[in-house]
Amino acid sequence: MFKRSLATVAAALPLLAPAAAEAQQAGRHFWSGDWSLTVGAAGLVAPSFDGSKDWIFKVTPVVSLSRQGSATRFSSRNDNPSFGFVDTGVFRAGIAGKLVFRRDEDTDDSLKGLDPVKFGVEAGGFVEVYPTDNIRLRGEVRRGIRSHSGVVADVAVDVFDDLSPTVRVSGGPRLSMASADYFDAYYGVSAEESARSGLPRYDPGGGIKSVGAGAAITWKTTDKITTSFFTEYERLMGPAADSPLVDRRGSRNQLTVGVSATYRFDFTLD
């Protein structure tokens, strides 16, 4: 799946050539021009780990970079940091990445006896399609680096509508899938882990990780400041739901509620 996503991005790279050539002829670099960097944070109440029955308060960063004049029609807190190389207005594609934070028994007592998941990243690509003016389909495919060696694919559909020039509501279904290596890192139980934790051995395969839905209310407080309230629900499925970690110590139902605030910095590169 990951190889196919790379092939898709590679096939789209020729579309960049005219823009790069034009910039070169004008004596500019491909990065020359006006840019916008959006940074902020989200505070949320969420499960202590994916599959936990206990909630904790978390703070996560929000970062995005785009050219001025090519701002996306819609963005969601589910979107991982990404950069679009192809943007026709109706179709966008590029690279995407996600930070993966360490998960061990200090995260939750339910993880005692299980091997930790190391801090790392997931790197890959994304595709967005706007079939209508107020519907966005987005898919991401990422491969773990250091934290795990699996592949994760997320698909989201969002319907959005502007209640006023500054207030937008949005929401839609979610689907997440992953490979066996991903499930093994997060939900598998080896013989050694079984002896330490008391959980039965479990060797998961790949498949659907979760299905769910999300919704948000976004307020453009000023020209540069945006705030939002959001909620996300996912129901763990397949290899994740069947894991003894979830079945005996956690919950298939995962609910997240939070708020976020971002600020946009505009700048120019020669």
C-alpha positions in Angstrom: 0.0 0.0 0.0 2.8 2.4 0.9 4.7 1.6 -2.3 1.5 2.3 -4.3 1.2 5.7 -2.5 4.8 6.6 -3.4 4.1 5.6 -7.0 1.1 8.0 -7.0 3.3 10.9 -5.7 6.1 10.0 -8.2 3.6 10.0 -11.1 2.5 13.5 -10.0 6.0 15.0 -9.8 6.1 15.9 -13.6 3.4 18.3 -12.9 5.8 20.3 -10.9 8.3 20.7 -13.7 6.6 23.7 -15.4 6.4 25.6 -12.2 10.0 24.9 -11.3 11.2 25.8 -14.8 9.2 29.1 -14.6 10.8 29.9 -11.3 14.3 29.2 -12.6 13.8 31.3 -15.7 12.7 34.2 -13.4 15.9 33.8 -11.5 14.1 32.5 -8.4 14.3 29.3 -6.3 11.4 26.9 -6.0 10.9 28.1 -2.5 10.8 31.8 -3.5 7.6 33.7 -2.8 5.1 34.5 -0.1 4.4 31.9 2.6 2.2 31.3 5.6 3.2 29.4 8.7 0.4 28.5 11.1 1.4 27.3 14.6 -0.7 26.7 17.7 -1.8 24.1 20.2 -4.7 21.9 21.0 -5.8 21.0 24.5 -7.9 17.8 24.7 -9.3 15.2 26.9 -8.6 11.8 25.4 -7.8 8.2 26.2 -4.3 7.8 27.7 -3.4 5.5 24.8 -5.2 4.2 21.8 -7.4 1.5 23.3 -7.4 2.8 26.9 -10.5 3.1 29.1 -8.9 6.0 31.1 -9.0 9.6 30.0 -6.2 12.1 30.5 -5.6 15.8 29.5 -3.1 16.2 26.6 -1.6 19.2 24.8 -0.5 18.6 21.2 1.1 21.0 18.6 -0.6 22.3 15.5 1.7 23.2 12.6 1.1 23.8 8.9 3.0 25.6 6.0 1.5 26.8 2.8 2.0 29.3 0.0 0.0 32.5 0.3 -2.8 32.5 -2.3 -2.9 28.6 -2.3 -4.6 28.2 1.1 -6.7 25.0 1.3 -10.5 25.3 1.4 -10.7 23.2 4.5 -8.5 21.8 7.2 -9.2 19.4 10.1 -7.3 18.7 13.4 -7.1 15.1 12.0 -4.8 16.4 9.3 -1.2 15.6 10.1 1.5 18.2 9.1 1.7 18.1 5.3 3.0 20.0 2.3 1.2 19.9 -1.1 3.4 19.6 -4.2 0.3 19.5 -6.5 -2.6 21.8 -6.1 -5.3 22.3 -8.7 -7.9 23.7 -6.4 -10.0 20.5 -6.6 -7.1 18.1 -6.1 -4.1 18.3 -3.8 -1.3 15.8 -3.1 2.0 15.9 -1.3 4.0 14.7 1.7 2.6 14.2 5.2 4.2 13.2 8.5 3.2 12.5 12.1 5.1 12.6 15.4 4.7 9.3 17.4 5.2 9.8 21.1 6.7 7.1 23.4 4.1 4.7 24.9 5.2 2.7 28.0 4.0 1.6 31.4 4.5 5.2 32.6 1.7 6.2 30.2 -0.9 3.9 31.8 -0.8 1.1 34.4 -2.5 -1.2 31.9 0.7 -1.2 29.8 2.8 -2.8 32.6 4.8 -5.8 31.3 4.5 -4.7 27.6 7.4 -3.5 25.5 7.4 0.3 25.0 6.7 1.9 21.7 9.6 4.3 21.0 9.4 7.9 20.1 9.5 8.3 16.3 7.7 9.5 13.2 5.4 8.3 10.5 6.2 9.6 7.1 4.3 9.3 3.8 1.9 11.2 1.6 -1.6 12.6 1.3 -4.3 13.2 -1.3 -7.2 15.5 -1.1 -10.2 15.7 -3.4 -13.1 18.2 -3.4 -16.0 16.6 -5.3 -18.2 19.6 -4.4 -17.5 23.1 -2.9 -18.3 21.9 0.6 -17.1 18.3 0.7 -13.5 17.2 1.2 -12.1 13.6 0.9 -8.6 13.2 2.4 -6.4 10.1 2.6 -3.0 9.7 4.2 -0.6 6.7 4.0 2.4 6.7 6.4 5.1 4.3 7.3 6.5 4.2 10.8 10.2 5.1 11.5 11.8 4.0 14.7 8.5 3.8 16.7 7.2 0.9 14.5 7.8 -0.6 11.1 4.2 -0.8 10.0 2.0 1.2 7.5 -1.0 3.2 8.5 -3.7 4.5 6.2 -6.4 7.1 7.3 -9.4 8.2 5.3 -11.7 11.0 6.2 -14.7 12.7 4.6 -15.8 16.1 5.9 -18.8 18.2 5.0 -18.4 21.8 6.0 -20.6 24.9 5.9 -20.0 28.6 6.8 -22.6 29.9 9.2 -21.1 33.3 8.9 -17.9 34.9 7.5 -16.1 33.8 10.7 -17.9 30.7 11.9 -17.7 27.2 10.2 -19.2 23.9 11.2 -17.9 20.6 9.8 -18.1 16.8 10.4 -18.0 13.4 8.8 -16.9 9.8 8.9 -13.4 8.4 9.6 -11.7 5.1 8.7 -8.3 3.9 9.7 -6.4 0.8 8.5 -2.9 -0.6 9.4 -0.5 -3.4 8.6 0.4 -6.4 10.9 3.7 -4.7 12.0 1.7 -1.7 13.3 -0.7 -3.8 15.2 2.1 -6.0 16.6 3.8 -2.9 18.0 0.7 -1.5 19.7 -1.6 -4.5 20.4 0.5 -7.6 20.1 1.6 -9.7 23.1 4.8 -11.8 22.7 5.6 -14.8 24.9 7.9 -12.6 27.0 5.3 -9.9 27.3 2.7 -12.5 28.3 4.9 -13.8 31.1 5.5 -10.3 32.4 2.0 -8.8 32.0 -0.3 -11.8 32.6 -2.0 -11.2 29.2 -2.4 -14.1 26.8 -0.1 -14.2 23.7 -1.5 -12.4 20.7 -0.1 -12.2 17.2 -2.3 -9.8 15.2 -2.6 -9.5 11.4 -3.4 -6.4 9.4 -6.8 -4.9 8.7 -9.2 -2.2 9.7 -8.1 -0.4 12.9 -11.1 1.8 13.6 -14.2 3.5 12.2 -15.8 6.6 13.6 -16.8 10.2 13.1 -15.7 13.7 14.0 -17.2 17.2 14.2 -15.9 20.7 14.8 -16.9 24.4 15.2 -14.2 26.8 14.0 -14.1 30.5 14.7 -11.9 32.9 12.8 -11.3 35.2 15.8 -9.1 37.6 13.8 -7.4 37.6 10.4 -4.5 35.6 11.9 -6.0 33.8 14.9 -8.3 30.8 14.6 -9.9 28.9 17.4 -12.0 25.7 17.4 -14.0 23.2 19.5 -13.8 19.6 18.2 -14.9 16.1 19.1 -13.8 12.7 17.7 -15.2 9.2 18.3 -13.7 6.0 17.0 -14.7 2.4 17.5 -11.7 0.0 17.5 -12.1 -2.9 15.1 -10.4 -6.1 13.9 -6.9 -6.7 15.2 -7.0 -3.8 17.7 -10.4 -4.7 19.2 -9.4 -8.4 19.5 -6.2 -7.6 21.4 -6.3 -8.8 25.0 -4.9 -5.3 25.9 -8.1 -3.7 24.7 -10.5 -6.6 25.5 -9.3 -7.1 29.1 -7.8 -3.8 30.2 -9.1 -1.2 27.8 -12.1 -0.2 25.7 -13.1 -0.3 22.1 -14.8 3.0 22.3 -12.5 6.0 22.1 -13.8 9.6 22.6 -11.8 12.8 22.3 -13.0 16.3 23.1 -10.9 19.5 22.9 -10.2 23.0 21.9 -7.4 24.5 19.8 -6.0 27.9 18.9 -3.6 28.8 16.0 -1.8 31.9 14.8 -0.7 32.6 11.2 2.7 34.1 10.4 3.2 35.5 6.9 6.7 35.8 5.4 8.5 36.0 2.1 11.5 34.0 0.9 13.8 35.3 -1.9 
